[in-house]
Amino acid sequence: MCENDKILQDIGWAIAKLEEGLKVRRQGWNGKGMWLAIQRPSDSSKMTKSYIYMSTAQGDFVPWLCSQADILAVDWELAD
């Protein structure tokens, strides 16, 4: 258990939750309000494959790439 009695998980769990359409974040990220989600292409999208994007601490949406630290982290949780 951790702060707020939330159970923390690994990257596999986080990816499964993203696939379910939920948002996830790492407790260890410094920025407030940061989270990840999956963008699925639509008929009007220029993208042809799904991708993971991040909402930054400033509220911008950017493509996200997983770091070595993120892969090995066990502090993943659902984002509010």
C-alpha positions as protocol buffer text, in pm:
chain_id: "A"
residue {
  index: 1
  type: MET
  ca { x: 0 y: 0 z: 0 }
}
residue {
  index: 2
  type: CYS
  ca { x: 104 y: 359 z: -43 }
}
residue {
  index: 3
  type: GLU
  ca { x: -26 y: 704 z: 26 }
}
residue {
  index: 4
  type: ASN
  ca { x: -405 y: 726 z: 5 }
}
residue {
  index: 5
  type: ASP
  ca { x: -421 y: 344 z: 39 }
}
residue {
  index: 6
  type: LYS
  ca { x: -380 y: 299 z: -338 }
}
residue {
  index: 7
  type: ILE
  ca { x: -233 y: -27 z: -465 }
}
residue {
  index: 8
  type: LEU
  ca { x: 53 y: 39 z: -704 }
}
residue {
  index: 9
  type: GLN
  ca { x: 122 y: -176 z: -1009 }
}
residue {
  index: 10
  type: ASP
  ca { x: 375 y: -247 z: -1286 }
}
residue {
  index: 11
  type: ILE
  ca { x: 385 y: -143 z: -1652 }
}
residue {
  index: 12
  type: GLY
  ca { x: 191 y: -450 z: -1768 }
}
residue {
  index: 13
  type: TRP
  ca { x: -99 y: -351 z: -1547 }
}
residue {
  index: 14
  type: ALA
  ca { x: -76 y: 8 z: -1673 }
}
residue {
  index: 15
  type: ILE
  ca { x: -92 y: -103 z: -2037 }
}
residue {
  index: 16
  type: ALA
  ca { x: -391 y: -328 z: -1965 }
}
residue {
  index: 17
  type: LYS
  ca { x: -574 y: -33 z: -1808 }
}
residue {
  index: 18
  type: LEU
  ca { x: -489 y: 188 z: -2106 }
}
residue {
  index: 19
  type: GLU
  ca { x: -634 y: -80 z: -2335 }
}
residue {
  index: 20
  type: GLU
  ca { x: -954 y: -66 z: -2126 }
}
residue {
  index: 21
  type: GLY
  ca { x: -979 y: 305 z: -2205 }
}
residue {
  index: 22
  type: LEU
  ca { x: -866 y: 424 z: -1861 }
}
residue {
  index: 23
  type: LYS
  ca { x: -601 y: 685 z: -1777 }
}
residue {
  index: 24
  type: VAL
  ca { x: -290 y: 593 z: -1578 }
}
residue {
  index: 25
  type: ARG
  ca { x: 2 y: 774 z: -1417 }
}
residue {
  index: 26
  type: ARG
  ca { x: 312 y: 705 z: -1214 }
}
residue {
  index: 27
  type: GLN
  ca { x: 313 y: 814 z: -855 }
}
residue {
  index: 28
  type: GLY
  ca { x: 682 y: 904 z: -896 }
}
residue {
  index: 29
  type: TRP
  ca { x: 624 y: 1163 z: -1169 }
}
residue {
  index: 30
  type: ASN
  ca { x: 710 y: 1513 z: -1047 }
}
residue {
  index: 31
  type: GLY
  ca { x: 448 y: 1707 z: -1241 }
}
residue {
  index: 32
  type: LYS
  ca { x: 100 y: 1744 z: -1098 }
}
residue {
  index: 33
  type: GLY
  ca { x: -188 y: 1636 z: -1319 }
}
residue {
  index: 34
  type: MET
  ca { x: 21 y: 1422 z: -1556 }
}
residue {
  index: 35
  type: TRP
  ca { x: -142 y: 1110 z: -1701 }
}
residue {
  index: 36
  type: LEU
  ca { x: -139 y: 875 z: -2001 }
}
residue {
  index: 37
  type: ALA
  ca { x: -417 y: 758 z: -2232 }
}
residue {
  index: 38
  type: ILE
  ca { x: -450 y: 581 z: -2566 }
}
residue {
  index: 39
  type: GLN
  ca { x: -555 y: 766 z: -2880 }
}
residue {
  index: 40
  type: ARG
  ca { x: -738 y: 545 z: -3127 }
}
residue {
  index: 41
  type: PRO
  ca { x: -749 y: 658 z: -3491 }
}
residue {
  index: 42
  type: SER
  ca { x: -1083 y: 758 z: -3640 }
}
residue {
  index: 43
  type: ASP
  ca { x: -1192 y: 780 z: -4002 }
}
residue {
  index: 44
  type: SER
  ca { x: -1078 y: 1143 z: -4011 }
}
residue {
  index: 45
  type: SER
  ca { x: -744 y: 1079 z: -3835 }
}
residue {
  index: 46
  type: LYS
  ca { x: -414 y: 1099 z: -4019 }
}
residue {
  index: 47
  type: MET
  ca { x: -277 y: 833 z: -3783 }
}
residue {
  index: 48
  type: THR
  ca { x: -347 y: 473 z: -3877 }
}
residue {
  index: 49
  type: LYS
  ca { x: -237 y: 307 z: -3552 }
}
residue {
  index: 50
  type: SER
  ca { x: -322 y: 370 z: -3188 }
}
residue {
  index: 51
  type: TYR
  ca { x: -65 y: 550 z: -2975 }
}
residue {
  index: 52
  type: ILE
  ca { x: -14 y: 652 z: -2614 }
}
residue {
  index: 53
  type: TYR
  ca { x: -16 y: 1020 z: -2530 }
}
residue {
  index: 54
  type: MET
  ca { x: 51 y: 1219 z: -2214 }
}
residue {
  index: 55
  type: SER
  ca { x: -126 y: 1510 z: -2054 }
}
residue {
  index: 56
  type: THR
  ca { x: 161 y: 1722 z: -1924 }
}
residue {
  index: 57
  type: ALA
  ca { x: 172 y: 1925 z: -1603 }
}
residue {
  index: 58
  type: GLN
  ca { x: 88 y: 2230 z: -1820 }
}
residue {
  index: 59
  type: GLY
  ca { x: -218 y: 2054 z: -1968 }
}
residue {
  index: 60
  type: ASP
  ca { x: -69 y: 1995 z: -2313 }
}
residue {
  index: 61
  type: PHE
  ca { x: -113 y: 1663 z: -2494 }
}
residue {
  index: 62
  type: VAL
  ca { x: 204 y: 1510 z: -2638 }
}
residue {
  index: 63
  type: PRO
  ca { x: 306 y: 1169 z: -2774 }
}
residue {
  index: 64
  type: TRP
  ca { x: 465 y: 957 z: -2500 }
}
residue {
  index: 65
  type: LEU
  ca { x: 761 y: 720 z: -2511 }
}
residue {
  index: 66
  type: CYS
  ca { x: 831 y: 483 z: -2225 }
}
residue {
  index: 67
  type: SER
  ca { x: 1168 y: 521 z: -2050 }
}
residue {
  index: 68
  type: GLN
  ca { x: 1371 y: 245 z: -1884 }
}
residue {
  index: 69
  type: ALA
  ca { x: 1261 y: 385 z: -1548 }
}
residue {
  index: 70
  type: ASP
  ca { x: 894 y: 369 z: -1653 }
}
residue {
  index: 71
  type: ILE
  ca { x: 928 y: 9 z: -1773 }
}
residue {
  index: 72
  type: LEU
  ca { x: 1075 y: -107 z: -1442 }
}
residue {
  index: 73
  type: ALA
  ca { x: 860 y: 111 z: -1214 }
}
residue {
  index: 74
  type: VAL
  ca { x: 606 y: -44 z: -980 }
}
residue {
  index: 75
  type: ASP
  ca { x: 428 y: 280 z: -889 }
}
residue {
  index: 76
  type: TRP
  ca { x: 164 y: 287 z: -1163 }
}
residue {
  index: 77
  type: GLU
  ca { x: -190 y: 382 z: -1062 }
}
residue {
  index: 78
  type: LEU
  ca { x: -517 y: 498 z: -1215 }
}
residue {
  index: 79
  type: ALA
  ca { x: -533 y: 869 z: -1287 }
}
residue {
  index: 80
  type: ASP
  ca { x: -826 y: 1067 z: -1152 }
}
